[in-house]
Amino acid sequence: MSKRQFKAESKKLLDLMINSIYTNKEIFLRELISNANDAIDKLYYESLTNKKLKVDKSKLEIKIDIDKEKRLLTIEDNGIGMNEQELSDNLGTIAKSGSLAFKQALEKKDNINIIGQFGVGFYSSFMVADKIIVESKRQEEKQGYKWVSKGIDGYEVTPCDKESNGTKIILHIKENNKDENYDEFLEEFKVQSLIKKYSDYVAYPIKMNCIDEQTKKKKKTDPINSMIPLWKKNKKKIKDDEYNNFYQEKFFDYTKPLKVIHTSAEGLVSYDALMFIPSNPPYDFYTKEYKKGLELYSNGVLIMEKCEDLLPDYLNFVKGVVDSPDLSLNISREMLQQTKQLKVIAKNIEKKILKELKDMLENDTLKYEEFFKTFGVNIKYGVYDNYGAKKDDLKDLIIFYSSKQKKNVTLKQYVNNMNKDDDTIYYACGETIDKIDMLPQVEALKDKGKEILYLTDYVDEFVLKMLDKYDDKKFVNVSSNDFDLSSEEEKNSLKQKNESSKEMFDFMKKQLGDEVSNIRYTNKLKKHPICLTSEGNITVEMQKVINAMPTDEHIDAKLVLEINESHDIAKKLKYLYENDKETLKKYTKILYNEARLIEGLAVTNPTELSNLVCELLSK
Ligand code: ADP
């Protein structure tokens, strides 16, 4: 049998493992035990539908054996097992090697994070072993096979004699060197405590072959693990570390969760749920492959790894498990969707998560801001998803930066801060807080003592449009035409000025073709000469967002070029209209493009603009 080569990514990973300086090498054991647990789960699950497969649940177990002299640590399960092909497929490639994020991390050589973040599974054994033998026999097959590798050179798969079904993994533990102690992985006590630490909740008994003090012979111990899933344990007796370890191991995250939500219900439908809000987006969160969902168990036995129906789309970042004795085990996916119990659980869970977020917002604002920075866009998406079906539940979970308080505020806080007779919530959109702060319209409004919300996320304005009103107060974009704070008198005077300059504006508009729907004077701007606003339902920000989307959809806001009536430029334009129309044409183009730049829109013809400016500069 010739040697087979590892796939390219696997090779890189192996190299990384063999030469690892990762301090947490002990995690290899929980990875192997977790694989063993999964293999037994798979067998049990298969036996529910495959009547030929006879499984005695009471005999399912994981066995650990240590041979100090030969430096062997063995982990054996009686689960589903692997055949020749599977041994090669599963152990010759990294399971998650298809993931782009993983490949990128490998390229970045961010070694420590790879090990922690991706739960590199089986290969992590190469951190402590210089040779690994995997003997396996697949359920319902006669022949067993052996996979042997010393690491980077490749591996061999050959037939072997194996009586029992399942998988036996034999690690030849490395010799100690001056920096590293590997002997500890051959100490019974150490191995037992690692199992306790990382794998206590594993649902099948983990037993160890230990030397009996009296007979000096090996004897199987009682289960080392308590086998009580963490979610079924008494909340008060669980330490933070236990939650964190559980989360990090199960959901391949190297950071602790931001929030743990442990809840249970009894009554019409009973269930335990243990959920986590990650600190960072899951590594594949922004890929097509990412799927939302919670693990679903029935009385501690896994029914489904990702039950999508348990989470609404906007909470797709939540990780966790749900265990309910009311669900039958061999239920099909289609039927599951329709079960009433599942719907009830999903509804309760959503409520619970929102309640926890609200508590966090009120009692631990800093943490909430951290949450919102990462997943705020999800909450916003929840507001406008489904035509706003959830907007009332979510509107108080949204925060925006406030011009006045110089920090994030809720809509409720904004409204509480308003004068009694005010009926408007002002907002302005832009790329960053600083850029918005410099918008001419914003400056003028701040001068009047108004509070303005700064919207920097591309979805923000859609969110406010969907909410329509908050507490009967309407939302007004300071860059839109609905925004006018002037008195009746001021309004009239402005109107007259605009009417008497109509011919000039028509002339100017002609120079810009279809680009603007209107040009007029404004009294909104303080010291700035011009700004660009919009008429109608589509604002400049919305135009930017929709046109940037990878669809054929294209919209144009109705742009209005507004000129500060009290700025010197207004006088100059009037003069040019009366005396030098050719120059006015050039001024018009320059002013319009300047206004586009201020709004964060691209200039349509930069060369023309630059030539015009230079021409005027050199006069
Ligand atoms: P992961 O467990 O994250 O998929 P691993 O590298 O740990 O990645 O394992 C790769 C695959 O090998 C598993 O998905 C599983 O199909 C198979 N495997 C590993 N250990 C066992 C085992 N003890 N019994 C059966 N199959 C196993």
Boltz pocket constraint, residues with backbone or C-beta under 6 A from the ligand:
constraints:
  - pocket:
      binder: B
      contacts: [[A, 31], [A, 32], [A, 35], [A, 36], [A, 39], [A, 77], [A, 79], [A, 80], [A, 81], [A, 82], [A, 86], [A, 90], [A, 91], [A, 93], [A, 94], [A, 95], [A, 118], [A, 119], [A, 120], [A, 121], [A, 122], [A, 123], [A, 166], [A, 167]]
      max_distance: 6.0
